[in-house]
Amino acid sequence: MKIPLNMNGEPVAGPDRLHRLAALTTAIAGARRGDWNSKRELLRMFHPLLGTLAEKRTSDPAEAARLVKAGEEGVVRAARRFPKDSAPDHFEVFALKYIEKRMDAGPGGWLSRLFGRA
């Protein structure tokens, strides 16, 4: 997970960061069990990242919404496959592979455009 910055551009440390990591750990564990509330919380945490990745791939709002939905599937899949003994702050990097794979695989994705299936 990225270290958030305060208004001065300095990293936020202390209880706020620990609270975010605890919430991420709980959300990953719940999503692994199939808890809908945990999945929704995990997707809420990753929505800014999904939006940014979708905007980099297209400027069409409808296509961006489809890419965000595909990215959400990638986040849930990554939560199921995330090693239990790994630190939760490594989850964002771990999930990025699954998110990008889902975004690029669907209709209109990078791979389908490359091979002319769009």
WOURQUI-V292951 format. One line per field, one symbol per residue. psi: psi as a letter, one per 40 degrees, with the letter a starting at -180 (. if undefined). burial: + if it has 24 or more other C-alpha atoms within 12 Angstrom, else -. A space follows every 10 residues. Layout:
psi->???
burial->???
This chain:
psi->hihiiadeei ihiadddddd dddddddddd ddeehddddd dddddedddd dddddddieh dddddddddd dddddddddd ehhdeiidee dddddddddd dddediheid ddddefe.
burial->+--------- ---------+ +--++-+++- ++-----++- +++-+++-++ +-++--+--- --++-+++++ ++++++++++ -+-----++- ++-+++-+++ ++++++-++- --------
